[in-house]
Structures are given as C-alpha cells and as structure tokens.
C-alpha cells in the first residue's frame, strides 16, 4: 500500500505486538500494582533469637514507595526496590537496646504474553539473602548484642517472608494479569 500523508505506516503483527507491550507496560503501571505494599507498616515480633532464644527482637517496619527501573530487551523486565525503615528493639530482659535500620527489598519482574490474550507479570519472591539492611548500633554493647543475637539475619528472613506473602496476595496477583480481550470487550461495549 502506498504511503502518503493520509495513510499511516503499516506494521507487521509482530511489530505491533512489541510496540503494544512497550507502551502498555510502564514503570507507572507496574508501580500501581505494588502501591499496596508502599506505606504499609509491619510489626515483627517479639521473636526469640540468639543462643537459647533468650534475646527478644521486636521491630516496626515501614515500607516506602517502590523505586522501579524498566529494562527493554528481548523480554521486558523490571527491578523493583522497596525501601524500608525499621525501628528495632532488642530486649535482653535486663536492658532494651534500640537500633535504627534502613533497608531495601529487591523484586525482579518479567512481563510475558500469555494465552488466551493477556499480559502477565511474573514476580520472583525475595529471599532473605536478597534483602539489604543497614543497622546503626548505638554503642559497643549494642553492636556486640546485634552480632551475637544475629539480629540482621532474623530481620532479613522475616521481611523476605512477609514481602513474599504479600506478592502472592490476591490483590497483587490480580494486578499482575491484564486480560486484554476483556479490556477490548469493555471498549467495544462502551
């Protein structure tokens, strides 16, 4: 077909599909799916930890707004980073030590086309080793207790478990699948 001022340039179905994905799946749309996690407060503990479980750890975790980076290659992928702010208390029965903790939970997402006609976002749940935390100890005693009680590892484990459960929640799972045929039917009926 000739291309003049009134005739749009044609695309192959493959080109159209690829452009559709690149336009439809953006950082903002992915961010909307993970907004329920942002601003959420999580109470951890008290957890028994350390030698003999004598030490009790309790924390209030606030999850911040996700930071999202999109990568467009053969597959469209995203790196989502959920920032954390944690108020941590270690109870030694004779003393209560406080720590200031910041951290990040990374999530890897991959966008896929699925049958019959839908976009699905695969989310890899975080593992404890993926979670990054920075703990500010106030004093030498607090630093020693933090090491002996393995506070960092326990916080990472609990946070990874909580975020993995949230990612599997019905609300997030629903947001990770976009039924294109259904959306087109809604437009046609309007």
C-alpha positions as CSV (number, residue, x, y, z in Angstrom):
1,X,0.0,0.0,0.0
2,X,1.4,3.4,-0.9
3,X,2.4,5.7,2.0
4,X,1.1,9.3,1.7
5,X,0.1,11.9,4.2
6,X,-3.2,10.3,4.9
7,X,-2.1,6.7,5.1
8,X,-0.4,5.5,8.3
9,X,2.7,3.4,8.0
10,X,2.0,-0.2,8.4
11,X,3.5,-2.5,11.0
12,X,3.7,-6.3,11.0
13,X,1.7,-8.0,13.7
14,X,4.9,-8.8,15.5
15,X,6.0,-5.1,15.4
16,X,2.6,-4.1,16.6
17,X,2.7,-6.6,19.5
18,X,6.1,-5.5,20.6
19,X,5.2,-1.8,20.5
20,X,2.0,-2.5,22.3
21,X,3.9,-4.2,25.1
22,X,6.5,-1.4,25.3
23,X,3.7,1.2,25.6
24,X,1.3,-0.8,27.8
25,X,3.8,-2.0,30.4
26,X,5.4,1.1,32.0
27,X,7.0,1.9,35.3
28,X,3.9,3.8,36.4
29,X,1.6,0.8,35.6
30,X,3.9,-1.6,37.4
31,X,4.2,0.9,40.3
32,X,0.4,0.9,40.6
33,X,0.4,-2.9,41.1
34,X,2.8,-2.5,44.0
35,X,1.3,0.5,45.7
36,X,-0.5,-1.6,48.3
37,X,2.9,-2.5,49.7
38,X,4.0,1.1,50.0
39,X,3.3,2.9,53.2
40,X,2.5,-0.4,54.9
41,X,3.6,-0.9,58.5
42,X,4.7,-4.3,59.6
43,X,5.1,-5.4,63.2
44,X,7.7,-8.1,63.7
45,X,8.0,-9.9,67.0
46,X,8.7,-10.3,69.6
47,X,11.0,-13.1,68.2
48,X,13.2,-15.3,70.3
49,X,16.7,-15.3,68.8
50,X,20.3,-15.7,69.8
51,X,21.8,-18.5,72.0
52,X,18.9,-20.3,73.7
53,X,16.3,-17.8,72.4
54,X,17.0,-15.6,75.4
55,X,17.1,-12.4,73.4
56,X,13.7,-11.0,72.1
57,X,13.7,-8.9,69.0
58,X,10.8,-6.6,68.1
59,X,10.5,-4.2,65.1
60,X,8.2,-1.8,63.4
61,X,8.9,-1.8,59.7
62,X,7.6,0.9,57.3
63,X,7.7,0.1,53.6
64,X,8.3,3.1,51.4
65,X,7.2,3.9,47.8
66,X,8.7,1.5,45.3
67,X,11.6,2.6,43.0
68,X,11.1,1.0,39.6
69,X,13.5,0.6,36.7
70,X,12.4,-0.9,33.4
71,X,14.7,-2.8,31.0
72,X,13.6,-3.4,27.4
73,X,15.4,-6.2,25.8
74,X,14.1,-9.4,24.3
75,X,11.9,-9.5,27.3
76,X,10.6,-6.5,29.2
77,X,11.8,-6.8,32.8
78,X,11.7,-4.6,35.9
79,X,13.7,-4.2,39.0
80,X,11.5,-3.0,41.9
81,X,13.2,-1.8,45.0
82,X,11.0,-1.5,48.2
83,X,12.7,0.8,50.7
84,X,12.4,0.0,54.4
85,X,12.7,2.0,57.5
86,X,12.9,-0.1,60.7
87,X,12.7,0.8,64.4
88,X,14.3,-2.2,66.1
89,X,14.3,-3.1,69.8
90,X,16.4,-5.9,71.3
91,X,15.1,-6.9,74.7
92,X,17.8,-8.6,76.9
93,X,15.4,-8.8,79.9
94,X,17.9,-6.6,81.8
95,X,18.3,-4.0,79.1
96,X,16.5,-2.8,76.0
97,X,18.7,-1.8,73.1
98,X,17.4,0.3,70.2
99,X,18.7,0.3,66.6
100,X,17.9,2.4,63.5
101,X,17.7,0.2,60.4
102,X,17.2,1.1,56.8
103,X,17.0,-1.4,54.0
104,X,15.8,-2.4,50.6
105,X,13.8,-5.4,49.3
106,X,14.5,-6.1,45.6
107,X,12.0,-7.7,43.4
108,X,12.6,-9.0,39.8
109,X,9.7,-8.9,37.4
110,X,9.3,-10.3,33.9
111,X,6.4,-9.3,31.6
112,X,5.0,-12.1,29.4
113,X,2.3,-12.6,26.8
114,X,0.0,-15.5,27.9
115,X,-2.9,-17.3,26.4
116,X,-5.6,-16.6,25.5
117,X,-4.8,-12.9,25.2
118,X,-3.3,-11.4,28.3
119,X,-0.2,-9.7,29.8
120,X,1.2,-11.5,32.9
121,X,3.8,-10.1,35.2
122,X,6.0,-12.8,36.8
123,X,7.3,-11.7,40.2
124,X,10.2,-13.5,41.8
125,X,9.6,-13.5,45.6
126,X,12.6,-12.2,47.6
127,X,14.8,-14.4,49.6
128,X,16.4,-13.4,52.9
129,X,19.8,-13.1,51.2
130,X,18.3,-10.6,48.7
131,X,17.2,-8.2,51.4
132,X,19.7,-5.5,52.3
133,X,19.8,-3.8,55.6
134,X,22.0,-1.2,57.3
135,X,21.8,-1.3,61.1
136,X,23.1,1.7,63.1
137,X,24.0,0.4,66.6
138,X,24.2,2.9,69.4
139,X,27.2,1.9,71.4
140,X,29.6,-1.0,71.6
141,X,27.3,-3.1,73.7
142,X,24.5,-2.8,71.2
143,X,26.9,-3.8,68.4
144,X,28.0,-6.9,70.3
145,X,24.5,-7.9,71.1
146,X,23.5,-7.3,67.5
147,X,26.2,-9.7,66.3
148,X,25.6,-12.4,69.0
149,X,21.8,-12.4,68.5
150,X,22.1,-12.5,64.7
151,X,19.6,-9.6,64.5
152,X,20.4,-8.7,60.9
153,X,19.7,-12.2,59.6
154,X,16.5,-12.6,61.5
155,X,15.2,-9.2,60.3
156,X,16.1,-10.2,56.7
157,X,14.3,-13.5,57.0
158,X,11.1,-12.1,58.4
159,X,10.9,-9.2,55.9
160,X,11.6,-11.5,52.9
161,X,8.9,-13.9,54.1
162,X,6.4,-11.1,54.6
163,X,7.0,-9.5,51.2
164,X,6.8,-12.9,49.5
165,X,3.4,-13.5,51.1
166,X,2.2,-10.1,50.0
167,X,3.4,-10.7,46.5
168,X,1.2,-13.8,46.5
169,X,-1.8,-11.9,47.8
170,X,-5.0,-11.9,45.7
171,X,-4.8,-8.1,45.2
172,X,-1.2,-8.2,43.8
173,X,-1.8,-11.4,41.8
174,X,-4.8,-9.8,40.2
175,X,-2.9,-6.7,39.3
176,X,-0.2,-8.9,37.7
177,X,-2.5,-10.1,35.0
178,X,-4.1,-7.9,32.4
179,X,-6.8,-9.6,30.4
180,X,-6.5,-7.7,27.1
181,X,-9.5,-9.5,25.5
182,X,-11.7,-8.4,28.4
183,X,-10.4,-4.8,28.2
184,X,-11.1,-4.7,24.5
185,X,-14.6,-6.0,25.1
186,X,-15.2,-3.2,27.6
187,X,-14.1,-0.6,25.0
188,X,-16.3,-2.2,22.3
189,X,-19.4,-2.2,24.6
190,X,-18.9,1.4,25.6
